[in-house]
């Protein structure tokens, strides 16, 4: 047992000394003016999976080798090191910069896709700001337009579909949020925007139904002078809905709201007719 503990301690000591030696060697390398050695060691660090050290050394040598035959190789490793180090914003930038600098490279297609993929990886969950999501969609579409025959086009389209769903879900949840806080006009407007911008969304049927419901609540809670025109929006939204989804499970409730809207509008029209009749009677009596 003691021999085992002694061997373990010895192995730990050897590992510690190796780490210290490695750190010391790396620090001396950072201070060195031997850029060829830095270049070679950077590639070694990359191959060993030590991407952080590779990035630091490559950043030192990039200005030195700019315009030389080695520049393409250095920028190749520099961009990929950021990608493997999960620094996706920087990786996207350097991958795209490589494509712009070396458009004829055999890696140009792969790097343009990876640049867009980095933007995809930076896309947050739907409830957060979706600037990165929209940027990722643009970059993926740019890749498809540039390399329409690429084997990666299917992957790019699938990623775009996933990102678009995130945007659709954000709009849908936003509409629900407005409805739940009784901002019915904002809810209806949001649902209509969702349908307009994403006509094939899987939320379309429910969004169209909720548009009717939001307009109904908006009209119901309006002052009498504005109710008639707002109930007209309920009927208009219902007509759009039933034309698209004549067998929807939401149809009974939608029909009920449409009929109630028609009843209110009919009462307003009857009142207006009576008032017009009274005005006519008064005018006729006054002329006699």
C-alpha positions in Angstrom: 0.0 0.0 0.0 2.8 2.4 0.9 4.5 1.6 -2.4 1.3 2.5 -4.2 1.1 5.9 -2.4 4.7 6.6 -3.1 4.3 5.8 -6.8 1.2 8.1 -6.9 3.1 11.0 -5.2 6.0 10.5 -7.6 3.7 10.6 -10.6 2.0 13.7 -9.3 5.4 15.4 -8.8 6.6 14.5 -12.3 3.4 15.9 -13.8 3.8 19.1 -11.8 7.4 19.5 -12.9 6.3 18.9 -16.5 3.6 21.6 -16.3 6.0 24.1 -14.7 8.6 23.4 -17.5 5.9 23.7 -20.2 4.7 27.0 -18.8 8.2 28.3 -18.5 9.0 27.3 -22.1 5.8 28.9 -23.3 6.6 32.2 -21.5 10.0 32.3 -23.0 8.5 31.7 -26.4 6.2 34.6 -26.0 9.1 37.0 -25.4 11.1 35.5 -28.2 11.8 37.3 -31.5 12.1 34.0 -33.3 8.9 34.2 -35.3 9.6 31.0 -37.3 9.8 29.1 -34.0 6.6 30.8 -32.8 4.9 29.8 -36.0 6.0 26.1 -35.7 5.1 25.9 -32.0 1.7 27.5 -32.7 0.9 24.7 -35.1 2.1 22.1 -32.5 -0.1 23.7 -29.9 -3.0 23.6 -32.3 -2.4 19.9 -33.2 -2.3 19.1 -29.4 -5.6 20.9 -28.8 -4.1 23.8 -26.9 -6.0 26.4 -29.0 -5.5 29.3 -26.5 -1.8 29.2 -26.8 -1.9 28.6 -30.5 -4.1 31.7 -31.0 -1.7 33.9 -28.9 1.3 32.8 -30.9 -0.4 33.0 -34.3 -1.6 36.5 -33.5 2.1 37.5 -33.0 3.2 36.1 -36.3 0.4 37.1 -38.6 1.7 40.7 -39.1 5.2 39.3 -39.8 4.1 36.8 -42.5 1.5 39.0 -44.1 1.8 38.8 -47.9 4.1 35.8 -47.8 3.4 32.2 -48.9 2.9 31.2 -45.2 0.1 33.8 -44.7 -2.7 31.5 -45.9 -1.7 28.6 -43.6 -1.3 30.9 -40.6 -4.7 32.5 -41.1 -6.2 29.0 -41.7 -5.1 27.8 -38.3 -5.9 31.1 -36.6 -9.5 31.0 -37.7 -10.0 27.3 -36.9 -8.3 27.7 -33.5 -10.9 30.3 -32.5 -13.7 27.9 -33.7 -12.3 25.0 -31.7 -11.8 27.3 -28.7 -15.5 28.1 -28.9 -14.9 31.8 -29.5 -17.7 31.8 -32.0 -18.1 35.5 -32.6 -14.4 35.9 -33.3 -14.3 32.7 -35.2 -17.1 33.8 -37.5 -15.1 37.0 -38.3 -11.8 35.3 -39.0 -13.3 32.5 -41.0 -15.1 35.0 -43.2 -11.9 37.1 -43.4 -10.1 34.1 -44.7 -12.6 33.6 -47.4 -12.4 37.2 -48.5 -8.6 37.1 -48.4 -8.3 33.8 -50.2 -11.4 33.3 -52.2 -9.9 30.6 -54.4 -8.7 28.5 -51.5 -10.0 24.9 -51.3 -11.2 25.8 -47.8 -13.3 28.8 -48.9 -16.6 26.9 -49.1 -16.1 25.1 -45.8 -15.0 28.3 -44.0 -18.0 30.4 -45.3 -20.3 27.7 -44.0 -18.5 27.5 -40.6 -18.6 31.3 -40.4 -22.4 31.2 -40.7 -22.6 28.2 -38.4 -20.8 30.2 -35.7 -23.5 32.9 -36.0 -26.1 30.1 -35.6 -24.3 28.9 -32.4 -24.4 32.4 -31.0 -28.2 32.6 -31.5 -29.9 32.8 -28.0 -33.1 31.3 -26.8 -36.2 32.8 -28.4 -37.1 35.0 -25.4 -33.9 37.1 -25.8 -32.9 39.6 -28.4 -32.7 37.9 -31.8 -30.2 40.1 -33.6 -27.8 37.2 -33.8 -30.5 34.9 -35.1 -31.3 37.2 -38.0 -27.6 37.7 -38.8 -27.2 33.9 -38.8 -30.1 33.5 -41.3 -28.5 36.1 -43.6 -25.1 34.5 -43.4 -26.5 31.0 -44.1 -28.6 32.3 -47.0 -25.5 34.1 -48.3 -23.7 30.7 -48.2 -26.5 29.0 -50.2 -26.5 31.8 -52.8 -22.7 31.5 -53.2 -22.5 27.7 -53.3 -25.9 26.5 -54.5 -24.5 23.1 -55.5 -22.7 22.5 -52.2 -23.3 19.3 -50.1 -23.8 21.7 -47.1 -26.8 23.4 -48.6 -29.2 21.0 -47.0 -27.6 21.5 -43.6 -27.8 25.3 -44.1 -31.5 25.1 -45.0 -32.2 23.0 -41.9 -30.4 25.5 -39.7 -32.4 28.4 -41.3 -35.6 26.6 -40.6 -34.6 26.1 -37.0 -33.7 29.8 -36.7 -36.9 31.0 -38.4 -38.9 28.9 -36.0 -37.2 30.7 -33.1 -38.3 34.0 -34.6 -41.8 32.8 -35.2 -42.1 31.5 -31.6 -40.9 34.9 -30.3 -43.6 36.7 -32.2 -46.3 34.2 -31.1 -45.3 34.4 -27.5 -45.1 38.2 -27.7 -48.7 38.2 -29.0 -49.8 36.0 -26.1 -48.1 38.2 -23.7 -49.9 41.3 -25.0 -53.2 39.4 -24.8 -52.6 38.3 -21.2 -51.9 41.9 -20.1 -55.1 43.0 -21.9 -53.4 45.0 -24.6 -55.7 43.5 -27.1 -54.9 45.8 -30.1 -51.2 45.1 -29.7 -51.9 41.4 -29.5 -53.9 41.4 -32.7 -51.3 43.5 -34.5 -48.5 41.1 -33.4 -50.4 38.0 -34.5 -51.1 39.6 -37.9 -47.4 40.5 -38.2 -46.4 37.0 -37.5 -48.7 35.6 -40.2 -47.6 38.3 -42.7 -43.9 37.7 -42.2 -44.1 33.9 -41.7 -47.1 32.7 -43.7 -46.1 29.0 -43.4 -45.5 29.1 -39.6 -46.9 26.2 -37.6 -48.4 28.9 -35.3 -50.6 30.2 -38.1 -53.9 28.6 -37.2 -53.8 29.5 -33.5 -52.5 33.0 -34.3 -55.4 33.6 -36.7 -57.9 32.4 -34.1 -56.3 34.6 -31.4 -56.4 37.5 -33.7 -60.2 37.2 -33.7 -60.3 36.8 -30.0 -58.0 39.8 -29.4 -60.1 42.0 -31.7 -63.3 40.8 -30.0 -61.9 41.7 -26.5 -60.7 45.1 -27.9 -64.1 45.9 -29.3 -66.0 44.6 -26.2 -63.9 46.9 -23.9 -64.1 49.9 -26.2 -66.3 53.0 -25.7 -69.7 52.6 -27.4 -68.9 55.1 -30.1 -66.0 52.9 -31.3 -67.4 49.5 -30.9 -69.2 49.1 -34.2 -66.1 49.6 -36.4 -64.0 47.4 -34.1 -66.5 44.6 -34.2 -66.2 44.8 -38.0 -62.5 43.7 -37.5 -63.8 40.7 -35.6 -65.9 39.6 -38.6 -63.2 40.4 -41.1 -60.7 38.3 -39.1 -63.2 35.5 -38.8 -63.8 35.4 -42.5 -60.0 35.1 -43.2 -59.8 32.4 -40.6 -62.7 30.2 -41.8 -61.6 30.5 -45.4 -58.2 29.1 -44.4 -59.3 26.6 -41.7 -62.9 25.6 -42.4 -62.6 22.5 -40.1 -60.5 24.0 -37.3 -61.1 22.9 -33.7 -61.2 26.6 -32.9 -64.2 27.2 -35.2 -67.1 26.9 -32.7 -65.6 29.6 -30.5 -64.7 31.7 -33.5 -68.3 31.4 -34.8 -69.7 32.4 -31.4 -67.5 35.6 -31.4 -68.5 36.4 -35.0 -72.2 36.0 -34.2 -72.0 38.2 -31.1 -70.2 40.8 -33.1 -72.9 40.7 -35.7 -75.6 41.1 -33.1 -73.9 44.2 -31.6 -73.4 45.7 -35.1 -77.1 45.0 -35.9 -78.2 46.8 -32.7 -76.0 49.9 -33.7 -77.5 49.9 -37.2 -81.0 49.7 -35.8 -80.3 52.6 -33.5 -78.9 54.6 -36.3 -81.9 53.9 -38.4 -84.3 55.0 -35.6 -82.3 58.2 -35.1 -82.4 59.0 -38.8 -86.1 58.3 -38.8 -86.6 60.6 -35.8 -84.6 63.3 -37.5 -86.7 63.0 -40.6 -89.9 63.2 -38.6 -88.8 66.3 -36.8 -87.8 68.0 -40.0 -91.1 67.1 -41.7 -93.1 68.4 -38.7 -91.2 71.6 -38.7 -92.1 72.4 -42.3 -95.8 72.0 -41.8 
